[in-house]
């Protein structure tokens, strides 16, 4: 499998729209993190940095929500229809990790 995940060997074919949307979000998050690094390098005040870290955390949570919703609508639904009940266990496991 080309470009398969190293840990599980699975892949996901995404539409061009989904791909662009996810990459756009990640690029924005990456920019925010670079901004935080710059703040640290410039000795910005702690609370100002903390506010920006909170914004990055919120952006990552929004990314997770979008990716999870798409995963449930596509991968999980398709696998359940195909009789792959282990996908439900995988989803429960992922949700437990996200809720820590």
C-alpha positions as a printed NumPy array, in Angstrom:
array([[  0.   ,   0.   ,   0.   ],
       [  1.417,   3.33 ,  -1.002],
       [  1.16 ,   6.151,   1.545],
       [ -0.393,   3.791,   4.091],
       [ -0.276,   4.702,   7.767],
       [  2.772,   3.076,   9.334],
       [  0.937,   2.09 ,  12.52 ],
       [ -2.13 ,   0.405,  10.996],
       [ -1.544,   0.186,   7.241],
       [ -4.861,   1.886,   6.422],
       [ -5.416,   4.742,   4.006],
       [ -8.259,   7.147,   3.271],
       [ -9.085,   8.534,  -0.141],
       [-10.283,  12.095,   0.374],
       [-12.134,  14.293,  -2.057],
       [-10.222,  17.306,  -3.341],
       [-12.562,  19.568,  -1.347],
       [-12.016,  17.67 ,   1.924],
       [ -8.255,  17.584,   1.342],
       [ -8.072,  21.327,   0.694],
       [-10.256,  22.117,   3.716],
       [ -8.113,  20.017,   6.072],
       [ -4.814,  21.322,   4.696],
       [ -6.092,  24.904,   4.956],
       [ -6.952,  24.384,   8.628],
       [ -3.585,  22.769,   9.316],
       [ -1.726,  25.593,   7.568],
       [ -3.537,  28.125,   9.75 ],
       [ -2.705,  26.132,  12.884],
       [  0.912,  25.851,  11.802],
       [  1.032,  29.618,  11.349],
       [ -0.442,  30.133,  14.804],
       [  2.199,  27.839,  16.341],
       [  4.969,  29.71 ,  14.519],
       [  3.485,  32.915,  15.926],
       [  3.666,  31.495,  19.448],
       [  7.28 ,  30.524,  18.891],
       [  7.982,  34.09 ,  17.785],
       [  6.294,  35.394,  20.918],
       [  8.528,  33.204,  23.092],
       [ 11.61 ,  34.267,  21.132],
       [ 10.631,  37.927,  21.624],
       [ 10.021,  37.395,  25.363],
       [  6.297,  38.173,  25.16 ],
       [  4.33 ,  38.288,  28.396],
       [  3.196,  34.863,  29.628],
       [ -0.546,  35.529,  29.583],
       [ -0.368,  36.781,  25.995],
       [  1.305,  33.511,  24.989],
       [ -1.22 ,  31.475,  26.964],
       [ -4.105,  33.157,  25.128],
       [ -2.533,  32.241,  21.783],
       [ -1.924,  28.65 ,  22.934],
       [ -5.597,  28.477,  23.871],
       [ -6.508,  29.63 ,  20.353],
       [ -4.331,  26.872,  18.853],
       [ -5.945,  24.304,  21.136],
       [ -9.391,  25.45 ,  19.986],
       [ -8.278,  25.275,  16.339],
       [ -6.952,  21.725,  16.81 ],
       [-10.198,  20.718,  18.508],
       [-12.174,  22.127,  15.561],
       [ -9.911,  20.184,  13.171],
       [-10.546,  16.995,  15.19 ],
       [-14.312,  17.553,  15.147],
       [-14.351,  18.033,  11.384],
       [-12.127,  15.016,  10.733],
       [-14.099,  12.824,  13.153],
       [-17.433,  13.787,  11.596],
       [-16.135,  12.939,   8.134],
       [-14.645,   9.685,   9.431],
       [-17.974,   8.603,  10.918],
       [-19.931,   9.58 ,   7.788],
       [-17.558,   7.732,   5.453],
       [-15.136,   5.161,   6.856],
       [-17.226,   3.996,   9.816],
       [-20.526,   3.928,   7.92 ],
       [-18.979,   2.082,   4.97 ],
       [-17.322,  -0.496,   7.234],
       [-20.516,  -1.122,   9.216],
       [-22.453,  -1.651,   5.975],
       [-19.726,  -4.09 ,   4.906],
       [-20.119,  -6.033,   8.16 ],
       [-16.816,  -4.891,   9.689],
       [-18.047,  -4.523,  13.254],
       [-14.49 ,  -4.071,  14.584],
       [-14.668,  -0.523,  13.239],
       [-17.089,   0.354,  16.056],
       [-14.51 ,  -0.823,  18.604],
       [-11.878,   1.277,  16.825],
       [-14.166,   4.321,  16.948],
       [-14.854,   3.827,  20.668],
       [-11.128,   3.572,  21.316],
       [-10.444,   6.784,  19.381],
       [-13.245,   8.627,  21.196],
       [-11.838,   7.529,  24.554],
       [ -8.419,   8.929,  23.585],
       [ -9.961,  12.203,  22.399],
       [-11.894,  12.616,  25.642],
       [ -8.878,  12.427,  27.964]])
